[in-house]
Amino acid sequence: MQEVARGVKVFDAPAVSGRWQPMTGPDDVLDLMDSGAEDVIALVRDAGATFLSPIFHELAGVVCTGGTPRSHIGIVSREFHVPCIMGATFVGREPEPGSMVELDCSGTEGVLRG
């Protein structure tokens, strides 16, 4: 796997693997409530994305393209112990939905590999 994004990690966490899933709103969450979110690494664009709340405890990880560790997503991910990177910048193309990725928050920065 090669690096596809980098951002500020919210807290130290070992690497986790999961299925890449961009999330744009409540309808995406409702879909995952039916199928399960246990192995999902979610992409959100808004650091205040409260729509993830019903499934946050199930997620394998979260990547947010905005905000800081003090943003809503960062605070909630820390409370639920869900690995998360904030202000993520992609190197080239984003992974395809459903592809396997690895989110690694064990170094000085958070890294997404795909």
C-alpha positions in Angstrom: 0.0 0.0 0.0 1.2 3.5 -0.7 0.4 6.8 0.9 -2.7 8.5 -0.5 -3.3 11.2 2.2 -1.7 12.8 5.2 -3.1 14.9 8.0 -3.0 15.8 11.7 -3.7 12.8 13.9 -6.2 13.4 16.7 -4.4 10.9 19.1 -1.9 8.1 18.9 -3.4 4.9 17.6 -2.1 1.8 15.8 -2.8 1.3 12.2 -6.3 0.1 11.3 -7.6 -1.3 8.0 -11.0 -0.9 6.5 -13.3 -0.2 3.6 -13.1 3.4 2.3 -16.5 5.1 2.4 -17.0 8.8 1.6 -19.9 10.2 3.7 -21.8 13.2 2.5 -24.8 13.3 4.8 -27.5 11.5 6.8 -28.6 9.2 3.9 -25.1 7.6 3.8 -25.3 7.0 7.6 -28.7 5.4 7.2 -27.4 3.1 4.6 -24.5 2.0 6.9 -27.0 1.5 9.8 -28.6 -1.2 7.8 -25.4 -2.9 6.6 -23.0 -2.1 9.5 -20.0 0.2 9.8 -17.6 -2.0 11.7 -14.9 -2.1 9.0 -15.5 1.4 7.5 -13.0 4.2 7.4 -15.2 7.2 6.7 -14.3 10.3 4.7 -16.0 13.5 5.7 -15.3 17.0 4.4 -16.9 19.0 7.2 -15.2 19.0 10.7 -18.6 19.6 12.3 -20.2 16.6 10.6 -22.6 15.6 13.4 -24.5 13.2 11.0 -21.9 10.4 11.9 -23.1 10.3 15.5 -25.3 7.2 15.2 -22.5 5.0 13.8 -19.4 6.6 15.3 -18.9 3.8 17.8 -18.8 1.3 14.9 -16.3 3.0 12.6 -12.8 1.7 12.1 -11.5 5.2 11.4 -12.3 8.7 10.2 -10.5 11.0 7.7 -11.6 14.6 7.6 -10.4 17.1 5.0 -11.0 20.1 7.2 -10.7 21.2 10.8 -8.3 20.5 13.6 -8.2 17.9 16.4 -10.2 20.4 18.4 -13.1 20.3 15.9 -16.2 18.3 16.6 -15.1 15.3 14.6 -11.7 15.3 16.4 -13.3 15.6 19.8 -15.8 12.8 19.2 -13.2 10.5 17.6 -11.0 10.9 20.7 -13.9 10.1 23.0 -14.9 7.0 21.1 -11.3 6.0 20.5 -11.8 5.9 16.7 -8.5 6.7 14.9 -8.9 10.0 13.0 -6.9 12.5 10.9 -8.0 16.0 10.4 -7.1 18.5 7.7 -6.2 15.6 5.4 -4.6 16.4 2.1 -4.7 13.8 -0.7 -1.7 12.9 -2.8 -3.2 12.4 -6.2 -6.6 10.7 -6.5 -8.8 9.7 -3.5 -9.4 5.9 -3.1 -12.4 4.4 -4.8 -15.4 3.8 -2.5 -15.3 0.3 -1.1 -11.6 -0.1 -1.6 -9.4 -1.3 1.3 -7.3 1.3 3.0 -5.1 1.6 6.1 -5.3 4.6 8.5 -2.1 4.9 10.6 -2.0 7.3 13.5 1.1 5.9 15.1 3.7 8.3 13.8 4.1 12.1 14.0 1.3 12.6 11.5 -1.7 10.5 10.4 -1.3 8.7 7.1 -3.8 7.0 4.9 -2.6 4.3 2.6 -4.4 2.6 -0.2 
